[in-house]
Amino acid sequence: MSRPFPLGITLGAVASASLVACPTRNVGPPTVNVPPGCEQSQAGEYHHVGNPAFRYLAEDDGRILSLSLLHTRPDGGVGATPDGGAVTIVLGRTPEGFVGSTHATGFSAGTPCPVKFPTEVTACGRETLTLRSVWKTSINEACRPPPSGPAPTWTEQVLRRGPPPAVSPEPADAGVPGPDAGTQAPDAGAGVPDAG
């Protein structure tokens, strides 16, 4: 003889069986895919290896790295705050890499236009941060990229921690050799192209 079960008990038993049969899901944050060493904080002051006049202040909260171009003073120092109208780089640690964009201001027919360049971190060394970014783009009169054009050109940028090395001033009388004339190696890095 069959005995009827109340609907509530039957549905409860089915729900309990379903929970036991379903595997548990990991609800934690997704794993990020960044180059070795980039898990650590990259905060601090940097200068561009190819053009030390470009100096940056980096802030890092463990997820987002942002670099702001600092206001450089005529004496070679930097202002206390980033130059508000200049370049900022914002990068996130994501499953797709350490990626983001460089934000700048371009001009179209004299009108200022916000411009974004795709950017990614390719290496985090103890003293350097290597970025790969699109280095130029076109914008039309409406401040938008044209619908067609050449493929973007990517370039590598290397930033070194800390301020750039001090440049020794020229002697007052360049025609008179100093006491150490001929004892120092020539400065092979004097002719650095503008790569900022």
N, C-alpha and C positions, 0 to 999 in steps of 0.2 A: 504494500500500500504506500502510495506516495504522500508525502506530507508537504504542504505548501510553506515556503519561507517568505517572510515579509520582504517587500521590495527594498527597504532600507538596508537590511542585513545583506541581501544579495549584492546590491551595488557597492556596499562597503567592502565586501570580500573581493569583488572584482577589482576595485581601486587599490586595495592592499596588494593583491597579486601583481598588478601592473607596476606599482612602485618597486617591488622587489625585483621584477624582471628587467626594469630599465636601468642601464648603467648610469652612474652619477656623472655629471658634467663638471669639468673644471671651469669655474666662473671667474677665475683670476684674470688679471690684465694680459693682453696678448704679448707674446715675446717680441722683443725688438731685434733687428738685424743691423748691427753697426760694426764698423771696423774695430779690430782689437785696440784696446786702450781708450776707446771713445765712450765707454761706460762711465769713466771717471769725469769729474767736473772739469770743464774746459774754461772756467771763469778766469779772468785776468786781463792784463793789457798785452796787446800784440802789435807788431809792426810788419809791414809787407816786406818780404825778403828782396824783391826786385826793385822796390821804391820805398825806402824807409820813411819818406814823408807821409805815407798812408799809415796811420796809427788807429787802432781799434780798441774799444773796451768791450769785453765779452762778459755776459751774464748767463749763468747756467743753473736751472732749477732741477736738473736731473732728467728732465724730459725735453725741455726746449732750450736751445742755445741761441742767444741773440747777440750779434756784434754790431756796434754802432761806430761809425767813423767819428773820430774825435776832432774837435776844433784845434788846429795847429796854430800856435802863435809864431810871429816872425822870429822870435829868439830860439825856435826849435822845440819849445815846450808845448804842452797841450793844455787846453782849457779844462776847467773842472767838469763841464758837462759836454755831452756829445753835440755835434753840430746838427741842429734840428732839421735843416733842409738837405742834409746829405744822405749818404748811403747807409742802409741798415740791412743786415743779413739775419734771417730768422730760419732756423733749422730744427726739425723735430726728430727724435729717435723713434722710428716706426718699424713695423715688420718689413716694410719695403726699403729700409735703409735709413741713413742719417740725412734726410732730405728736406728741402724747403725752397726759399727764393731770396734773391737779393732785390731790395726795393730802392729805387732811385727816382730822380725827377729828370725827365727828358723834355724837349721842347719841340713843338710842331707849329710852324709859322709864328714863333714868338710866344705861343701859349704853353705854360708849364703843364706837363702831363705825367701822372704817376706811371712808372714802368717797373715791371717785375721780370727778373731773369731767373730761370731754373738754376738751382744750386744744390750741391751735395758735398758732404764731407767724405773724403776717400781715405784719410789717414789721420790718426791722432798720435803724435810722438810725444816724448817727454817734454820737448821744448818747441815743437812745431804743430801746426794744424794745417792740413792740406785740403783745399777746397777745389772743386771742379764746377765751373759755371759757364753758362752761355755769356759771352763777353760783349755782344752787341745785338741790337734788334732794330727793327724799323717800326715806325708808327705813322698813321695817316693823320689827316686834318682833324679827325674826330678822336684823336689820342688812342686809337686802337691799332693792333697789329694788322697789316694788310691780309686779306684772305689767302693770298698765295705769295710765294717768294722762295728765296734760297733756304736750304736747311740751316738750322742754327749751328754756329761754330762754338765748340766747347774749348775751354782752356783751363789749365791748372794754375792755382794761386797758392803760394806757400806763405803762411804767417808764422812769425817767430815770437815766442813769449818775451815780454819785457820791452823796454824802450830800445830804439836802435842804438848801435854803438856810437859813441861821441866822435864827432869829426874834429880833428885838431885844426885850429885856426892857422891861416897863412901867416908866416913871419912878416913883421913890419917892412923889412928890407929884403925882398926876395933875391936881390942880386948878390948878397953877401952870404956865403955858406955858413951854417951854424957850426957849433963845436962837434956835433955828431954827424957831419956831412959824410956821406958814403958808407956809414955803418948800419943803416936801416934798409930793409928790402923795399922796393917800390910798391906803391899801393895799387894792387891789381884790380881792386874793385871800384876805382874812382869813376870809371865811365859806365854807370849803371843806367840802362834805358828806362824810360817811364813805362812801367808795367802795371800801374795801379788800376 
